[in-house]
Amino acid sequence: MEREKTDKLQAVIDKYKGVKGALIPVLQEVQDLFNYLPDEALRAVGKGLKVPLSRIYGVVTFYTQFHLVPQGKNSIHVCTGTACHVKGAKKMLERIESLLGIKDGDTTEDFKFTLKSVRCVGTCFLAPVMMINEDYFGELTEKKTEEAIKQYN
C-alpha cells in the first residue's frame, strides 16, 4: 500500500476506535479510499478495531455494497427489473457489454468501468434505465446508451 493511503487508512481506524457499531462505516470509508476492500486494509481494520477478521469478512460478503476486488472508476448499473426487462433492458445490457468489451459483473482492464445488472433502481417510469455512478439515464435506446457512456470516458 502506498504511504499516503496507509496514513489515511490509519486515520479512519483511529477516528472510530472504541465507537460501538463502527464496522460498517469504517468499511465504507476504507472502500471509498481504495475503491474496494484490499485484504491488507481489512487486516488493519480488524487489528485497529479489535474485530476478528472472520467477522469482517462475514460483513463484507453479506452486503453487496462492499467489493473485494478492484472496481472501475465508474459503476454502471443496468436495471433488469420487470418494467425495464419488458422495455428492452437485455438489449441495452448487451450493447454496453459490446461497447466496453466486458460482461455483466466485470471491470474494464483500464478500471474506468464496472458493469452490473441490478433488479431495480426504483425508476420504472424511465424504463429501460441505467445508472452511471449516481446519475440516472432513462428511456434508453442504443444511441442514448452510447452517448451516456461517452460522458464518462
Residue pairs with C-beta under 8 A, 6 or more apart in sequence:
1 9
1 38
1 40
1 41
5 33
5 34
8 33
9 30
9 33
9 41
9 44
9 45
10 44
10 48
12 26
12 29
12 30
12 33
13 26
13 44
13 45
13 48
13 49
14 48
16 22
16 25
16 26
16 49
17 48
17 49
22 49
23 45
23 49
23 51
23 55
23 56
23 59
24 59
24 63
26 45
26 49
27 37
27 45
27 56
27 59
27 60
27 66
28 65
30 37
30 41
30 42
30 45
31 37
31 65
31 66
31 67
33 41
34 41
35 67
35 70
35 71
35 73
36 67
36 68
36 69
36 70
36 71
37 60
37 66
37 67
37 68
39 68
42 53
42 56
42 57
42 60
43 53
45 51
45 56
46 52
46 53
46 55
46 56
59 66
60 66
60 68
61 68
69 107
70 107
70 111
71 107
71 111
71 114
72 107
72 108
72 111
72 112
72 113
72 114
73 111
73 112
73 113
74 112
74 113
74 114
74 132
74 133
74 152
75 113
75 114
75 116
75 131
75 132
75 133
76 96
76 113
76 114
76 115
76 116
76 130
76 131
76 132
76 149
77 116
77 117
77 118
77 121
77 130
77 131
77 132
78 84
78 89
78 92
78 93
78 96
78 104
78 115
78 116
78 117
78 118
78 128
78 130
79 89
79 117
79 118
79 119
79 120
79 121
79 123
79 127
79 128
79 129
79 130
79 131
80 89
80 90
80 93
80 117
80 118
80 119
81 89
81 118
81 119
81 120
81 121
81 124
82 124
83 124
83 127
84 124
84 127
84 128
84 129
86 127
87 127
87 128
88 128
88 140
89 117
89 127
89 128
91 142
92 128
92 130
92 140
92 142
92 145
93 104
93 115
93 117
95 142
95 145
95 146
96 115
96 130
96 145
96 149
97 103
97 104
97 115
99 145
99 146
99 149
100 108
100 113
100 115
100 149
101 108
102 108
102 113
102 115
103 115
104 115
104 116
104 117
105 115
105 116
106 114
106 115
107 113
107 114
107 115
108 114
112 152
112 153
113 149
113 152
121 129
121 130
121 131
121 136
123 129
123 136
123 138
125 138
126 136
126 138
126 139
127 138
127 139
128 138
128 139
128 140
129 136
129 137
129 138
129 139
129 140
130 136
130 137
130 140
130 145
130 148
131 137
132 148
132 149
132 151
132 152
133 152
137 144
137 145
137 148
140 148
